[in-house]
Amino acid sequence: MKKLDKAQSRRNFLNTSAKLATGSLFFSGMPTIVPASVFGKNAPSNMINVASIGCGRISTSHDMTGISRYAGARIMAVCDVDRLRADAGVAAVKNNYIRSSAFNGGLKGDWDIKVYYDYKEMLKNKDIDAVHISLPDHQHAIVGVHAVNAGKDVYLQKPASLTIEEGRILANAVKKTGRILQMGSQQRSVSPWPQFKKACELVRNGRIGQLVSVEVGLPGDPGGGNKAIMPVPATLDYDAWLGATPEVYYTQDRVHGQDASPRGIGNRPGWLRCEQFGAGMITGWGAHHIDIAHWGMGMEYSGPIEVWGNGSFPTDDPNYSGLWDVHGIFKTEALYENGVRMTVSNELPNGVKFIGTEGWIWVTRGNYRVTDSDPVADGSGVKPIDASNPKLLQSVIGANETKLYDSPDQHANWLDCIKSRKEPVAPIEVGHRSCSTCLLHQIAMKVKRKIYWDPKTEKFKKEDKEATAMLSRPRRKKYDF
């Protein structure tokens, strides 16, 4: 009989215990607060051991906090190429567990959390079952592939990839390895925004008649940024931070600030506005809202067949002297094989509007307004969901109608699926398709003409060398797949 290694034994135990338990970690549609004693304080084999790759603002304020709420998992290691942030990550993990009610005193933050500065070294640790990846966009797909190939289940922040080619590589790797990968598309989960699932179910079940069009409102980004050459901070492995992207001199506004306090880490980093590392708001917010548009359209495993429109870029101005170069104001449109037309623009209110032959349904996060930097809380009373006829929102989905995946919470669903080995609410193929659509809209902005796409082959239907060249980017071999 083949002897199992330590990691395989742990995973078999986790899977078996999930079947023997009286249900999963999460019951009745809401996360269950389970005392540590149920699992046994001295039985770490009962825990899903999670590691954090990236200790920036989304990691510390969202992912670490979300994972710490559940007694069936614990974060045992952190990794960041910036040593200041890695140390801050340790503090954030411990503080989260000290505050968490999930363990009822079972985890006081007094255990050792291993610190890594190279994620590849972290992935060699067989005690780690899963990782959450909260890195700049250009690292998502490559680190994700390395993680699933190392046998780790993954929670990956959106967007799925920097390019369509990289997204396909990641999706194929997840399928091949059989790992559980959950995208950070948390608008699909009931907490804290149940209105998105509700809106999509109403649309899918014909409450507004036949769907005709979808409007998606996204912000743009302003130009700016200091281009001055600066010395690389002693605590930052800048070459590793650049990863597979080209070598370029260091300046703080293309990376992140060096204030490692919670407030400092919470500031929006400059890389979000640099095309070398991401596409700007079209993927930053688009990965959320276009994903919801696809969910309501029933097209989450497909994509558009035609995309066209225009977008402005700071670099269009020959006198522009700033650093940031992602798109600003824009309006793009797309046609799908089912005849539905999608419009995406900064001129539309932030959210998704489904328009049918018998009415419309609008959905957004609610009391948020999107500034040139980020969404911020807004007490203006914006309705999270609205309809042409308010009675539509009271409609009940019948037993024989289409019911969408019910996920109480994005991190909870991921952890539950690690044990059950079921597909999560936002699997990589769905995340790849929403990201691909975002990137097609960006390509249309760039070429300033209509492009013709085949979502089955993920190639352009007509010979288009200019657009095809944008499906991938050169990668430095040192940091490649």
VEXDREN-2710 file (C-alpha; in Angstrom, 1 decimal):
% VEXDREN-2710
k/r/px/py/pz
1/MET/0.0/0.0/0.0
2/LYS/1.4/3.4/-1.0
3/LYS/2.4/5.4/2.0
4/LEU/0.8/8.9/2.2
5/ASP/2.9/11.9/2.9
6/LYS/2.0/14.2/5.8
7/ALA/0.1/16.7/3.6
8/GLN/-1.9/13.9/1.9
9/SER/-2.8/12.4/5.2
10/ARG/-4.0/15.8/6.5
11/ARG/-6.2/16.3/3.4
12/ASN/-7.7/12.8/3.7
13/PHE/-8.5/13.6/7.3
14/LEU/-10.1/16.9/6.4
15/ASN/-12.2/15.3/3.7
16/THR/-13.2/12.3/5.9
17/SER/-14.1/14.5/8.9
18/ALA/-16.2/16.7/6.7
19/LYS/-18.3/13.6/5.7
20/LEU/-18.6/12.4/9.3
21/ALA/-19.5/15.8/10.7
22/THR/-23.1/16.7/11.3
23/GLY/-23.1/19.0/8.3
24/SER/-20.4/21.4/7.1
25/LEU/-18.7/24.3/8.8
26/PHE/-21.6/26.5/7.8
27/PHE/-25.3/25.7/8.6
28/SER/-28.7/27.1/7.6
29/GLY/-27.3/29.6/5.1
30/MET/-25.1/31.4/7.6
31/PRO/-21.6/30.8/9.0
32/THR/-21.7/28.8/12.3
33/ILE/-19.6/30.0/15.2
34/VAL/-18.0/26.8/16.4
35/PRO/-15.9/26.8/19.6
36/ALA/-12.4/25.5/19.1
37/SER/-13.1/22.8/21.6
38/VAL/-15.4/21.1/19.1
39/PHE/-12.4/20.5/16.9
40/GLY/-10.0/20.1/19.9
41/LYS/-7.5/22.7/20.9
42/ASN/-4.7/20.2/20.6
43/ALA/-5.8/18.7/17.3
44/PRO/-4.5/21.0/14.6
45/SER/-5.2/18.2/12.0
46/ASN/-8.8/19.4/12.3
47/MET/-7.9/22.8/11.0
48/ILE/-7.5/23.9/7.4
49/ASN/-4.0/25.6/7.6
50/VAL/-4.1/28.7/5.5
51/ALA/-1.2/30.9/4.4
52/SER/-1.4/34.6/3.2
53/ILE/0.5/35.5/0.1
54/GLY/0.5/39.3/0.1
55/CYS/0.0/41.5/3.1
56/GLY/-1.4/44.7/1.6
57/ARG/-4.7/46.5/2.1
58/ILE/-7.1/43.9/0.6
59/SER/-5.3/41.1/2.4
60/THR/-5.2/42.7/5.9
61/SER/-8.6/44.4/5.8
62/HIS/-10.6/41.8/3.9
63/ASP/-9.2/38.4/3.4
64/MET/-7.4/37.9/6.7
65/THR/-10.4/39.3/8.5
66/GLY/-12.8/37.1/6.6
67/ILE/-10.9/33.9/7.2
68/SER/-10.3/34.6/10.9
69/ARG/-14.1/34.5/11.5
70/TYR/-14.3/30.7/10.9
71/ALA/-13.2/28.1/13.4
72/GLY/-12.4/25.5/10.9
73/ALA/-9.4/27.3/9.5
74/ARG/-6.4/29.3/10.8
75/ILE/-3.8/31.4/9.1
76/MET/-0.4/29.9/10.0
77/ALA/2.0/31.8/7.7
78/VAL/2.3/35.0/5.8
79/CYS/4.4/36.1/2.9
80/ASP/5.4/39.4/1.3
81/VAL/8.3/40.6/-0.8
82/ASP/8.2/43.8/1.4
83/ARG/9.5/42.9/4.8
84/LEU/7.7/45.8/6.5
85/ARG/4.4/44.4/5.2
86/ALA/5.2/40.8/6.1
87/ASP/5.8/41.9/9.7
88/ALA/2.6/44.0/9.6
89/GLY/0.8/40.9/8.2
90/VAL/1.8/38.9/11.3
91/ALA/0.3/41.6/13.5
92/ALA/-2.8/41.8/11.5
93/VAL/-3.4/38.0/11.7
94/LYS/-2.9/37.9/15.4
95/ASN/-5.1/40.9/16.0
96/ASN/-7.9/39.4/13.9
97/TYR/-7.8/36.2/15.9
98/ILE/-7.7/38.0/19.2
99/ARG/-10.9/39.9/18.2
100/SER/-12.6/37.0/16.5
101/SER/-15.5/35.4/18.3
102/ALA/-15.3/32.3/16.2
103/PHE/-12.9/30.6/18.5
104/ASN/-14.3/31.7/21.9
105/GLY/-10.8/32.1/23.3
106/GLY/-9.4/29.1/21.5
107/LEU/-6.9/31.2/19.5
108/LYS/-5.3/34.1/21.4
109/GLY/-2.8/35.0/18.8
110/ASP/0.1/33.6/20.9
111/TRP/1.1/30.9/18.4
112/ASP/4.0/31.2/16.0
113/ILE/3.2/32.5/12.6
114/LYS/5.8/31.6/10.0
115/VAL/7.1/34.5/7.9
116/TYR/8.2/34.1/4.3
117/TYR/9.6/36.6/1.8
118/ASP/9.5/34.2/-1.2
119/TYR/6.1/32.5/-1.9
120/LYS/7.8/29.6/-3.6
121/GLU/9.5/28.7/-0.4
122/MET/6.2/29.0/1.4
123/LEU/4.5/26.6/-1.1
124/LYS/7.0/23.9/-0.2
125/ASN/5.6/23.8/3.3
126/LYS/3.4/20.6/3.3
127/ASP/1.6/21.7/6.5
128/ILE/-0.1/24.4/4.5
129/ASP/-3.4/23.3/2.9
130/ALA/-4.5/26.4/1.2
131/VAL/-3.4/30.0/0.4
132/HIS/-5.2/33.2/-0.2
133/ILE/-3.5/35.4/-2.9
134/SER/-3.9/39.1/-2.4
135/LEU/-1.2/40.5/-4.7
136/PRO/-1.0/43.1/-7.5
137/ASP/-2.9/42.0/-10.6
138/HIS/0.2/41.1/-12.6
139/GLN/1.0/38.3/-10.1
140/HIS/-2.4/36.7/-9.8
141/ALA/-2.3/34.0/-12.5
142/ILE/1.3/33.1/-12.2
143/VAL/1.3/32.7/-8.4
144/GLY/-2.1/30.9/-8.7
145/VAL/-0.6/28.3/-11.1
146/HIS/2.4/27.8/-8.8
147/ALA/0.0/27.3/-5.8
148/VAL/-2.3/24.8/-7.4
149/ASN/0.7/22.9/-8.8
150/ALA/2.0/22.7/-5.3
151/GLY/-1.2/21.1/-4.2
152/LYS/-2.7/24.1/-2.5
153/ASP/-6.3/25.2/-2.6
154/VAL/-6.6/28.9/-3.5
155/TYR/-8.6/32.0/-2.7
156/LEU/-7.6/34.4/-5.4
157/GLN/-8.4/38.1/-5.5
158/LYS/-9.9/39.4/-8.7
159/PRO/-9.2/40.0/-11.5
160/ALA/-8.1/36.5/-12.5
161/SER/-5.2/37.7/-14.7
162/LEU/-3.2/40.4/-16.4
163/THR/-3.9/39.0/-19.9
164/ILE/-6.4/36.6/-21.4
165/GLU/-3.7/34.1/-22.2
166/GLU/-2.5/34.0/-18.6
167/GLY/-6.1/33.5/-17.4
168/ARG/-6.5/30.5/-19.6
169/ILE/-3.3/29.0/-18.4
170/LEU/-4.5/29.4/-14.8
171/ALA/-8.0/27.9/-15.5
172/ASN/-6.4/24.9/-17.2
173/ALA/-4.0/24.4/-14.3
174/VAL/-6.8/24.4/-11.8
175/LYS/-8.8/21.9/-13.9
176/LYS/-5.8/19.6/-14.3
177/THR/-4.8/19.6/-10.6
178/GLY/-8.3/19.4/-9.2
179/ARG/-7.7/22.1/-6.6
180/ILE/-10.4/24.3/-5.3
181/LEU/-10.0/27.9/-6.4
182/GLN/-12.4/30.6/-5.3
183/MET/-12.3/34.0/-7.0
184/GLY/-12.7/37.1/-4.7
185/SER/-16.0/38.0/-6.5
186/GLN/-17.8/38.4/-3.2
187/GLN/-20.8/40.1/-4.8
188/ARG/-22.0/36.5/-5.6
189/SER/-22.3/35.7/-1.9
190/VAL/-25.3/36.7/0.3
191/SER/-23.2/38.5/2.9
192/PRO/-23.0/41.4/2.8
193/TRP/-24.9/42.0/-0.5
194/PRO/-27.8/39.7/-1.0
195/GLN/-29.3/42.0/-3.6
196/PHE/-27.0/40.7/-6.4
197/LYS/-28.1/37.1/-6.3
198/LYS/-31.7/38.3/-5.9
199/ALA/-31.5/40.5/-9.0
200/CYS/-29.8/37.8/-11.1
201/GLU/-32.4/35.2/-10.1
202/LEU/-35.3/37.6/-11.0
203/VAL/-33.7/38.3/-14.4
204/ARG/-32.9/34.6/-15.1
205/ASN/-36.6/33.7/-14.4
206/GLY/-38.1/36.3/-16.7
207/ARG/-39.4/38.8/-14.3
208/ILE/-38.5/41.6/-16.7
209/GLY/-39.5/39.7/-19.8
210/GLN/-36.8/38.8/-22.4
211/LEU/-33.5/40.4/-21.5
212/VAL/-32.5/43.0/-24.1
213/SER/-29.6/44.9/-22.7
214/VAL/-27.4/45.4/-19.7
215/GLU/-25.8/48.7/-18.5
216/VAL/-22.7/48.5/-16.3
217/GLY/-21.4/51.7/-14.6
218/LEU/-17.7/51.8/-13.7
219/PRO/-15.4/54.6/-12.7
220/GLY/-12.3/55.8/-14.6
221/ASP/-8.9/56.7/-13.2
222/PRO/-7.2/60.1/-13.3
223/GLY/-3.6/60.6/-14.5
224/GLY/-0.8/61.8/-12.3
225/GLY/1.9/60.1/-10.3
226/ASN/5.4/61.1/-9.5
227/LYS/7.9/59.7/-12.1
228/ALA/11.1/60.7/-10.1
229/ILE/13.6/57.9/-9.8
230/MET/14.0/56.8/-6.2
231/PRO/16.2/54.4/-4.3
232/VAL/14.6/51.0/-3.7
233/PRO/13.7/50.6/0.0
234/ALA/16.0/48.2/1.8
235/THR/13.1/46.1/3.0
236/LEU/11.6/45.6/-0.5
237/ASP/12.6/42.9/-3.0
238/TYR/11.7/45.1/-6.0
239/ASP/12.8/42.6/-8.7
240/ALA/10.5/40.0/-7.2
241/TRP/7.7/42.6/-6.9
242/LEU/8.0/43.3/-10.6
243/GLY/7.7/39.6/-11.2
244/ALA/7.3/38.6/-14.8
245/THR/6.8/42.2/-16.1
246/PRO/9.7/44.1/-17.6
247/GLU/12.4/45.7/-15.5
248/VAL/11.7/49.4/-14.8
249/TYR/13.2/51.8/-12.3
250/TYR/11.7/52.1/-8.9
251/THR/9.5/55.0/-7.9
252/GLN/7.0/54.8/-5.0
253/ASP/4.0/55.8/-7.0
254/ARG/4.2/52.7/-9.2
255/VAL/4.4/50.4/-6.2
256/HIS/3.0/51.1/-2.7
257/GLY/3.8/53.4/0.2
258/GLN/6.3/52.5/2.9
259/ASP/4.0/53.3/5.8
260/ALA/3.4/49.8/7.2
261/SER/0.8/51.0/9.8
262/PRO/-2.8/49.8/9.2
263/ARG/-3.7/53.3/7.9
264/GLY/-0.7/53.4/5.6
265/ILE/-1.3/50.0/4.2
266/GLY/-5.0/51.0/3.7
267/ASN/-4.0/53.7/1.2
268/ARG/-4.7/52.9/-2.5
269/PRO/-1.4/51.8/-4.1
270/GLY/0.0/53.4/-7.3
271/TRP/0.4/50.2/-9.2
272/LEU/-3.4/50.1/-9.7
273/ARG/-3.0/53.0/-12.2
274/CYS/-0.1/51.5/-14.1
275/GLU/-0.8/49.4/-17.2
276/GLN/2.3/47.3/-16.6
277/PHE/0.5/45.8/-13.6
278/GLY/-3.2/46.0/-14.4
279/ALA/-5.8/47.4/-16.8
280/GLY/-7.3/50.0/-14.4
281/MET/-10.9/50.3/-13.4
282/ILE/-12.2/48.2/-16.3
283/THR/-10.8/45.1/-14.4
284/GLY/-10.6/46.7/-11.0
285/TRP/-14.4/47.2/-10.6
286/GLY/-15.3/45.6/-13.9
287/ALA/-14.4/42.1/-12.7
288/HIS/-17.2/42.6/-10.0
289/HIS/-19.9/44.1/-12.1
290/ILE/-19.4/42.3/-15.4
291/ASP/-19.3/39.1/-13.4
292/ILE/-22.8/40.0/-12.0
293/ALA/-24.0/41.0/-15.5
294/HIS/-22.9/37.6/-16.8
295/TRP/-24.6/35.8/-13.9
296/GLY/-27.9/37.5/-14.7
297/MET/-27.5/36.9/-18.4
298/GLY/-26.6/33.2/-18.0
299/MET/-23.3/33.9/-19.8
300/GLU/-20.8/33.3/-17.1
301/TYR/-19.0/30.6/-19.0
302/SER/-18.9/32.5/-22.3
303/GLY/-18.3/36.1/-23.4
304/PRO/-19.1/38.7/-26.1
305/ILE/-18.8/38.1/-29.8
306/GLU/-18.3/41.8/-30.7
307/VAL/-16.9/44.7/-28.7
308/TRP/-16.4/48.3/-29.7
309/GLY/-16.1/51.8/-28.1
310/ASN/-13.6/54.4/-27.0
311/GLY/-11.6/55.3/-24.0
312/SER/-9.3/58.2/-23.1
313/PHE/-5.8/57.6/-21.7
314/PRO/-3.5/60.2/-20.1
315/THR/-0.8/59.3/-22.6
316/ASP/-3.0/60.4/-25.5
317/ASP/-1.8/63.9/-24.5
318/PRO/1.7/64.4/-26.0
319/ASN/2.5/66.8/-23.1
320/TYR/1.5/64.4/-20.4
321/SER/4.3/64.1/-17.8
322/GLY/2.7/61.8/-15.2
323/LEU/3.4/58.2/-14.3
324/TRP/-0.1/56.6/-14.4
325/ASP/-1.4/55.5/-17.7
326/VAL/-4.6/53.4/-17.3
327/HIS/-7.8/54.5/-18.9
328/GLY/-9.8/57.4/-17.8
329/ILE/-13.3/58.2/-19.1
330/PHE/-14.7/55.6/-21.5
331/LYS/-17.7/54.0/-23.1
332/THR/-17.6/50.6/-24.7
333/GLU/-20.3/48.2/-25.9
334/ALA/-20.5/44.5/-26.6
335/LEU/-22.9/42.1/-28.3
336/TYR/-23.5/38.6/-27.1
337/GLU/-24.5/35.5/-29.1
338/ASN/-27.9/35.6/-27.5
339/GLY/-28.5/39.1/-28.9
340/VAL/-28.1/40.9/-25.6
341/ARG/-26.2/44.2/-25.8
342/MET/-24.0/45.4/-23.0
343/THR/-22.9/49.0/-22.4
344/VAL/-20.0/49.8/-20.0
345/SER/-19.2/53.4/-19.2
346/ASN/-18.1/55.8/-16.5
347/GLU/-21.1/57.9/-17.5
348/LEU/-23.4/55.3/-15.9
349/PRO/-24.1/55.1/-12.2
350/ASN/-21.9/52.5/-10.5
351/GLY/-23.8/49.2/-10.6
352/VAL/-25.6/46.9/-13.1
353/LYS/-29.0/47.5/-14.8
354/PHE/-30.8/44.7/-16.6
355/ILE/-33.3/45.9/-19.2
356/GLY/-35.9/43.6/-20.5
357/THR/-39.0/43.8/-22.7
358/GLU/-41.2/44.2/-19.6
359/GLY/-39.2/46.3/-17.3
360/TRP/-35.8/46.7/-15.7
361/ILE/-33.9/45.8/-12.5
362/TRP/-31.0/47.8/-11.1
363/VAL/-28.5/46.5/-8.5
364/THR/-25.5/48.0/-6.8
365/ARG/-23.7/47.7/-3.5
366/GLY/-25.8/50.5/-2.0
367/ASN/-24.5/53.4/0.0
368/TYR/-21.2/53.7/-1.9
369/ARG/-20.0/56.3/-4.3
370/VAL/-17.0/55.8/-6.5
371/THR/-14.3/58.5/-6.4
372/ASP/-11.2/58.9/-8.5
373/SER/-9.5/56.7/-5.9
374/ASP/-11.9/54.1/-4.6
375/PRO/-15.5/53.4/-3.5
376/VAL/-16.2/55.2/-0.2
377/ALA/-19.2/55.1/2.1
378/ASP/-22.0/57.4/1.2
379/GLY/-25.0/58.2/3.2
380/SER/-27.1/59.4/0.3
381/GLY/-29.5/56.5/0.6
382/VAL/-28.8/54.9/-2.8
383/LYS/-31.0/51.9/-3.2
384/PRO/-29.1/48.6/-3.4
385/ILE/-31.8/47.2/-5.7
386/ASP/-34.5/48.9/-7.6
387/ALA/-37.0/48.0/-10.4
388/SER/-39.2/49.6/-12.9
389/ASN/-42.1/48.1/-10.9
390/PRO/-41.3/47.7/-7.2
391/LYS/-43.6/44.7/-7.0
392/LEU/-41.0/42.8/-9.1
393/LEU/-38.7/42.8/-6.1
394/GLN/-41.3/41.0/-4.0
395/SER/-41.6/38.1/-6.5
396/VAL/-40.7/34.7/-5.0
397/ILE/-38.6/32.2/-7.0
398/GLY/-40.7/29.1/-7.3
399/ALA/-39.5/25.5/-6.6
400/ASN/-39.3/24.7/-10.3
401/GLU/-37.6/27.9/-11.4
402/THR/-33.9/28.7/-11.8
403/LYS/-32.2/29.1/-8.5
404/LEU/-28.6/30.3/-8.4
405/TYR/-25.8/29.0/-6.2
406/ASP/-26.5/29.9/-2.6
407/SER/-23.3/31.1/-0.8
408/PRO/-23.7/32.8/2.6
409/ASP/-20.2/34.2/2.5
410/GLN/-17.3/34.1/0.0
411/HIS/-14.5/33.0/2.4
412/ALA/-16.9/30.6/4.2
413/ASN/-17.9/29.0/0.9
414/TRP/-14.3/28.6/-0.1
415/LEU/-13.4/26.8/3.2
416/ASP/-16.5/24.7/3.0
417/CYS/-15.6/23.6/-0.5
418/ILE/-12.1/22.7/0.5
419/LYS/-13.6/20.1/2.8
420/SER/-16.4/19.0/0.5
421/ARG/-14.4/19.3/-2.7
422/LYS/-17.5/20.8/-4.4
423/GLU/-17.2/23.7/-6.8
424/PRO/-17.3/27.1/-5.1
425/VAL/-19.7/29.9/-6.0
426/ALA/-17.0/31.8/-8.1
427/PRO/-14.8/29.1/-9.7
428/ILE/-11.8/30.1/-11.9
429/GLU/-13.5/29.5/-15.2
430/VAL/-16.2/32.0/-14.3
431/GLY/-13.6/34.4/-13.0
432/HIS/-11.5/34.0/-16.1
433/ARG/-14.5/34.7/-18.4
434/SER/-15.5/37.9/-16.6
435/CYS/-11.8/39.1/-16.6
436/SER/-11.5/38.2/-20.3
437/THR/-14.5/40.3/-21.1
438/CYS/-13.1/43.2/-19.2
439/LEU/-9.8/42.9/-21.1
440/LEU/-11.7/42.7/-24.4
441/HIS/-13.3/46.1/-23.5
442/GLN/-9.8/47.5/-22.8
443/ILE/-8.5/46.2/-26.1
444/ALA/-11.4/47.8/-27.9
445/MET/-10.5/51.1/-26.1
446/LYS/-6.9/50.7/-27.4
447/VAL/-7.6/49.9/-31.0
448/LYS/-10.6/52.3/-31.2
449/ARG/-12.7/50.0/-33.5
450/LYS/-14.9/47.0/-33.4
451/ILE/-13.3/43.6/-32.5
452/TYR/-14.8/40.2/-33.3
453/TRP/-14.3/37.5/-30.7
454/ASP/-15.0/33.8/-30.5
455/PRO/-15.6/32.9/-26.8
456/LYS/-15.3/29.2/-27.6
457/THR/-11.8/29.3/-29.1
458/GLU/-10.8/32.5/-27.2
459/LYS/-9.4/33.9/-30.4
460/PHE/-10.5/36.8/-32.7
461/LYS/-12.8/35.6/-35.5
462/LYS/-11.2/37.9/-38.1
463/GLU/-7.5/38.2/-38.6
464/ASP/-6.5/41.0/-36.3
465/LYS/-2.8/41.2/-35.6
466/GLU/-3.1/44.3/-33.5
467/ALA/-5.7/43.0/-31.2
468/THR/-4.2/39.5/-31.1
469/ALA/-0.9/40.9/-29.8
470/MET/-2.8/42.3/-26.8
471/LEU/-4.0/38.8/-25.7
472/SER/-0.6/38.2/-24.1
473/ARG/2.5/40.0/-23.0
474/PRO/6.2/39.1/-22.9
475/ARG/7.2/37.6/-19.5
476/ARG/10.6/37.5/-17.8
477/LYS/11.5/33.8/-17.6
478/LYS/12.8/34.1/-14.0
479/TYR/9.3/34.7/-12.8
480/ASP/7.2/32.9/-15.4
481/PHE/4.9/30.0/-15.0
END
